[in-house]
């Protein structure tokens, strides 16, 4: 995924109220930007870090800037979770996600039961694979981990995938690691033990776990390779 316009350099001053950040632009101005990330942004929200912003020309928007990426210890981290599904869809279409390559069609935001939608339905002939995508930005000692905050919604999605598999469909949860300083993945059991336990249980029930890593630059975000995973 290439950005349609050059991103704007700035420095992170602070994150607050979950969806807001104050940043200092190159000309010295301090502005408040929208932070499109629902997590805690552990390991990628250190004040003083270089960041990149996108800018909207929509006059109706209260905040004209959006936080796209943060540089932590020299590594760019993609933090705009609203872009994750598009990044993964493009990777599927070009064959990088081998397990889902060559689809006949990809549907997005698919209603699977009352009150529940999953990110993708990847269709190969008569086989439909329902996919829930999670943006992973938290890394500790070269291990990418998810979640970085307790996520009841994430656990609900895992159980929905399990139920779809039990009914005869295919299901997968895909963790997109949006930084290149990780070499493996595991669930963040210390942060959300229920999610970690549920992930292992639904995997045993037939839900696939896919972990892919993206290379992040101020020009583009591209999925490059798969990563191994473990539960401990």
C-alpha positions in Angstrom: 0.0 0.0 0.0 1.5 3.3 -1.1 0.5 6.5 0.5 -1.4 8.7 -2.0 0.4 11.8 -0.7 3.8 12.4 1.1 3.5 11.9 4.8 4.3 14.9 7.0 7.2 14.6 9.5 6.7 15.6 13.1 7.8 14.7 16.7 5.4 13.0 19.2 4.8 15.1 22.3 2.1 13.0 24.0 -0.8 10.7 23.5 -4.0 11.2 25.5 -7.7 10.5 25.6 -6.8 7.4 23.5 -7.5 8.9 20.1 -5.5 12.1 20.3 -1.8 13.0 20.1 0.0 16.3 20.3 2.9 16.6 17.9 5.4 19.2 16.9 5.7 19.9 13.2 9.0 20.7 11.5 8.1 24.4 11.5 7.8 24.4 15.2 4.0 24.5 15.4 2.2 22.2 17.9 -0.9 20.5 16.6 -3.3 17.9 17.8 -3.8 14.9 15.5 -6.2 12.0 15.4 -4.7 8.7 16.6 -6.5 5.9 14.7 -5.4 3.1 17.1 -7.6 1.6 19.9 -4.8 -0.1 21.8 -2.4 1.2 24.3 0.5 1.4 21.8 3.0 -0.2 24.1 6.5 0.1 22.7 5.5 2.6 20.1 4.4 5.8 21.8 7.4 7.3 23.5 7.4 11.1 23.7 10.1 12.6 21.5 9.8 9.8 18.8 9.7 10.8 15.2 6.3 10.3 13.6 4.7 10.7 10.2 1.2 12.2 9.7 -1.3 12.2 6.9 -3.3 15.3 6.2 -7.0 15.6 5.2 -8.3 18.5 3.2 -11.8 17.8 4.4 -13.0 21.1 6.1 -15.5 19.2 8.2 -12.8 17.3 10.1 -12.0 18.6 13.5 -8.5 17.2 13.3 -6.8 17.6 9.9 -3.9 15.4 10.7 -3.8 11.6 11.4 -1.0 9.6 13.0 0.3 7.0 10.6 3.5 5.8 12.0 6.0 6.1 14.9 9.7 5.5 14.8 10.8 3.5 17.9 14.5 2.8 18.3 15.1 3.4 14.7 12.2 1.1 13.5 9.1 2.5 11.8 5.8 1.1 13.3 2.5 1.4 11.4 -0.1 2.4 13.9 -3.1 3.4 11.8 -5.3 0.3 12.3 -7.8 1.6 9.7 -5.4 0.7 7.0 -4.7 -2.8 8.1 -7.4 -4.6 6.1 -6.5 -2.9 2.9 -2.8 -3.8 3.4 -3.7 -7.5 4.0 -6.2 -7.6 1.1 -3.5 -6.3 -1.3 -1.1 -8.9 0.0 -3.6 -11.7 -0.6 -4.3 -10.5 -4.1 -0.6 -10.5 -5.1 0.0 -13.9 -3.5 2.2 -12.9 -0.5 -0.2 -14.5 1.9 0.3 -18.0 0.6 -2.4 -19.7 2.5 -5.0 -17.5 0.9 -3.5 -16.9 -2.5 -5.3 -16.8 -5.9 -8.8 -16.0 -4.5 -11.8 -15.8 -6.8 -13.2 -13.0 -4.7 -12.6 -11.1 -1.4 -15.5 -9.7 0.5 -15.0 -7.2 3.3 -16.8 -6.5 6.6 -18.8 -9.7 6.3 -21.8 -10.2 8.7 -21.5 -13.7 10.0 -24.1 -13.7 12.9 -26.3 -11.1 14.5 -24.1 -8.3 15.9 -20.9 -9.8 14.5 -18.8 -8.9 11.4 -15.5 -10.3 10.4 -12.9 -8.5 8.3 -12.8 -10.7 5.2 -14.3 -13.6 3.4 -11.8 -15.0 1.0 -13.5 -17.2 -1.6 -11.9 -20.0 -3.6 -14.5 -21.7 -5.6 -16.9 -23.4 -3.1 -14.6 -22.8 -0.1 -15.0 -19.6 1.9 -12.4 -18.7 4.5 -13.5 -16.1 7.0 -10.6 -14.0 8.2 -10.3 -11.7 11.2 -7.2 -9.4 10.9 -5.4 -7.9 13.9 -2.8 -5.1 13.7 0.1 -6.0 15.9 2.4 -3.1 17.0 3.7 -4.4 20.4 7.2 -6.0 20.4 9.2 -7.1 23.4 12.6 -8.9 23.1 12.0 -9.5 19.3 8.6 -11.1 20.0 5.5 -9.5 18.4 2.6 -9.8 20.7 -1.2 -9.2 20.6 -3.1 -7.7 22.2 -1.6 -4.7 24.0 -4.8 -4.2 26.0 -7.6 -6.5 27.1 -9.9 -7.1 24.2 -13.3 -8.7 24.8 -14.1 -7.9 21.2 -11.1 -9.8 20.0 -12.1 -12.9 22.0 -15.6 -12.7 20.6 -14.1 -12.8 17.1 -12.1 -15.9 17.9 -15.2 -17.7 19.1 -17.1 -16.6 16.0 -14.3 -18.1 13.8 -14.5 -21.4 15.9 -18.2 -21.6 15.4 -17.9 -21.0 11.6 -15.3 -23.8 11.4 -17.6 -26.1 13.3 -20.3 -25.4 10.7 -18.0 -26.4 7.9 -16.4 -23.2 6.7 -12.8 -22.3 7.0 -11.6 -19.7 9.5 -8.3 -17.8 10.2 -7.0 -15.0 12.3 -4.2 -13.1 10.7 -1.9 -11.0 12.8 -0.2 -8.3 10.8 3.1 -7.3 12.5 3.6 -3.7 11.4 7.3 -3.3 12.3 10.4 -5.2 11.2 12.2 -5.7 14.6 10.3 -8.9 15.4 11.2 -12.5 14.5 8.4 -14.4 16.1 4.8 -14.0 17.4 3.0 -15.1 20.6 -0.2 -14.0 22.3 0.3 -11.5 25.1 -0.9 -13.7 27.9 0.3 -11.4 30.6 -1.9 -8.7 29.3 -5.0 -10.7 28.3 -4.9 -14.3 29.5 -8.4 -15.0 28.3 -7.6 -14.0 24.7 -4.3 -16.0 24.8 -6.1 -19.1 26.1 -9.0 -18.7 23.6 -6.5 -18.3 20.7 -5.0 -21.7 21.6 -8.4 -23.4 22.0 -9.8 -22.2 18.7 -6.6 -23.2 16.9 -7.0 -26.7 18.3 -10.6 -26.5 17.0 -9.3 -25.8 13.4 -9.0 -22.0 13.2 -5.7 -21.2 11.3 -3.3 -18.7 12.8 -1.4 -16.7 10.2 1.3 -14.2 11.1 2.7 -11.9 8.5 5.2 -9.0 8.8 5.1 -5.7 7.0 7.9 -3.4 6.0 7.1 0.1 7.0 8.5 3.2 5.3 7.2 6.7 5.0 6.4 5.9 1.4 4.6 2.6 1.7 3.6 -0.4 3.8 4.2 -3.7 2.2 3.7 -7.2 3.6 7.0 -9.1 3.1 7.1 -12.5 5.0 5.4 -14.8 7.4 6.6 -15.2 11.0 6.5 -18.3 13.2 4.3 -18.3 16.3 4.0 -20.1 19.6 1.7 -19.9 22.6 4.5 -19.4 25.1 
